[in-house]
Amino acid sequence: MDAGQLSWIANYIWGIADDVLRDLYVRGKYRDVILPMTVLRRLDSLLEPTKSAVLAMKSTLDKAKITNQDQALRQAAVQSFYNTSKFTMRDLRARASQQLLKRTSRPTSMASLQMFRTSWKSSSSETRSHASPRRMRLAR
C-alpha cells in the first residue's frame, strides 16, 4: 500500500469519526473510542469463522464439567485466543439497530403514543445530555 492510499484511508476513517462522534466526544478523544473498537472488531472478525465450533466445544466441556478448558478452546478457535461469548460485534450492531427502530417506530393510537413517549423519555434520559441537538431531532 502506498502512502497516498494510506493517507486516503486514514482521512476517510477520521471523516466518519467526525460525522458520527461529533458532539458525543471531544475531538481529541476520538482515538480513545476508535482504536479500541477497531481492535475489538478485528479480533472478532478473526474469530468469526470458528465461532460455532468454539461455542460447541465450550458447551461440551461445560457438560462434562471440565474446568481446564483453555487448550481445547484454543484448538477449536484455531488461534492462540478465543471468545466464548454468544455475541459478535455484527450481532450487537444489528440488535442496536433493531432497538433504535423499535424506539422510533410510530404508535397507532393515543394510548400507545403516551406509552411510547414515556418509555422513550425513561430509556434515553441518560444519553440526552450527551446527544447533539441534531441527533435529538432525528430521534424524535
C-alpha positions as CSV (number, residue, x, y, z in Angstrom):
1,M,0.0,0.0,0.0
2,D,1.5,3.3,-1.0
3,A,1.5,6.5,1.1
4,G,-1.3,8.1,-0.9
5,Q,-3.7,5.2,-0.3
6,L,-2.9,5.0,3.4
7,S,-3.5,8.8,3.7
8,W,-6.8,8.5,1.9
9,I,-7.9,5.6,4.2
10,A,-6.9,7.5,7.3
11,N,-8.7,10.6,6.2
12,Y,-11.8,8.5,5.4
13,I,-11.9,6.9,8.8
14,W,-11.4,10.2,10.6
15,G,-14.1,11.8,8.5
16,I,-16.5,9.1,9.6
17,A,-15.4,9.6,13.2
18,D,-16.0,13.3,12.8
19,D,-19.6,12.7,11.4
20,V,-20.5,10.0,13.9
21,L,-18.8,11.1,17.1
22,R,-19.3,14.9,16.8
23,D,-20.9,16.3,20.0
24,L,-20.5,13.0,21.7
25,Y,-16.8,13.2,22.4
26,V,-14.2,16.0,22.4
27,R,-12.4,15.8,19.0
28,G,-9.1,14.8,20.6
29,K,-10.7,11.9,22.4
30,Y,-11.9,10.1,19.2
31,R,-8.9,7.9,19.3
32,D,-9.9,6.7,22.8
33,V,-13.0,5.2,21.1
34,I,-11.9,4.3,17.6
35,L,-8.7,2.4,18.4
36,P,-10.2,0.0,21.0
37,M,-13.3,-0.6,18.8
38,T,-11.1,-1.2,15.8
39,V,-9.0,-3.7,17.7
40,L,-12.1,-5.5,19.1
41,R,-13.7,-5.7,15.7
42,R,-10.6,-7.0,14.1
43,L,-10.3,-9.7,16.8
44,D,-13.9,-10.5,16.4
45,S,-13.6,-10.9,12.6
46,L,-10.6,-13.3,13.1
47,L,-12.7,-15.5,15.4
48,E,-15.9,-15.4,13.4
49,P,-15.2,-18.4,11.1
50,T,-14.7,-20.7,14.1
51,K,-17.3,-19.1,16.5
52,S,-19.8,-22.0,16.3
53,A,-17.0,-24.6,16.9
54,V,-15.8,-22.7,19.9
55,L,-19.3,-22.4,21.4
56,A,-20.0,-26.1,20.7
57,M,-16.7,-27.1,22.4
58,K,-17.5,-24.8,25.4
59,S,-20.9,-26.4,25.8
60,T,-19.4,-29.9,25.6
61,L,-16.7,-29.1,28.1
62,D,-19.2,-27.5,30.5
63,K,-21.5,-30.5,30.3
64,A,-18.5,-32.8,31.1
65,K,-17.6,-30.4,34.0
66,I,-14.1,-29.9,32.7
67,T,-12.6,-26.8,34.3
68,N,-9.3,-26.6,32.4
69,Q,-10.8,-25.6,29.0
70,D,-8.2,-23.3,27.7
71,Q,-6.2,-25.6,25.3
72,A,-9.3,-27.2,23.9
73,L,-10.9,-23.8,23.2
74,R,-7.7,-22.5,21.5
75,Q,-7.7,-25.6,19.3
76,A,-11.4,-25.1,18.4
77,A,-10.7,-21.4,17.5
78,V,-7.6,-22.3,15.5
79,Q,-5.9,-19.3,17.2
80,S,-3.9,-18.6,20.3
81,F,-7.0,-16.8,21.7
82,Y,-10.8,-17.4,21.7
83,N,-14.1,-15.9,22.7
84,T,-16.8,-17.8,24.4
85,S,-19.4,-15.1,24.3
86,K,-22.6,-15.8,22.2
87,F,-22.4,-12.3,20.8
88,T,-20.4,-10.9,17.9
89,M,-19.8,-7.3,17.0
90,R,-22.1,-7.7,14.0
91,D,-24.9,-9.2,16.2
92,L,-24.6,-6.4,18.7
93,R,-24.8,-3.8,15.9
94,A,-27.9,-5.4,14.4
95,R,-29.5,-5.6,17.9
96,A,-28.7,-1.9,18.4
97,S,-30.3,-1.1,15.1
98,Q,-33.4,-3.1,16.0
99,Q,-33.7,-1.3,19.3
100,L,-33.5,2.1,17.6
101,L,-36.2,1.0,15.1
102,K,-38.4,-0.1,18.0
103,R,-37.9,3.1,19.8
104,T,-38.6,5.3,16.9
105,S,-41.5,3.4,15.3
106,R,-44.7,5.3,15.1
107,P,-47.5,4.3,17.5
108,T,-51.0,3.7,16.2
109,S,-53.2,5.1,19.0
110,M,-53.2,7.8,21.6
111,A,-52.7,5.3,24.4
112,S,-49.7,3.8,22.6
113,L,-48.4,7.3,21.8
114,Q,-48.4,8.2,25.5
115,M,-46.7,4.8,26.4
116,F,-44.2,5.4,23.6
117,R,-43.3,8.9,24.9
118,T,-42.9,7.6,28.5
119,S,-40.7,4.7,27.5
120,W,-38.6,6.9,25.2
121,K,-38.0,9.5,27.9
122,S,-37.0,6.9,30.5
123,S,-34.8,5.0,28.2
124,S,-32.9,7.9,26.8
125,S,-32.7,10.3,29.7
126,E,-29.0,9.5,30.4
127,T,-28.0,9.8,26.8
128,R,-29.7,13.0,26.0
129,S,-27.2,15.2,27.9
130,H,-24.5,13.8,25.5
131,A,-26.5,13.9,22.3
132,S,-26.3,16.7,19.8
133,P,-29.5,18.7,19.1
134,R,-29.4,17.4,15.6
135,R,-29.5,13.8,16.8
136,M,-32.2,14.5,19.2
137,R,-34.4,16.0,16.4
138,L,-33.8,12.9,14.3
139,A,-34.6,10.5,17.2
140,R,-38.0,12.2,17.9
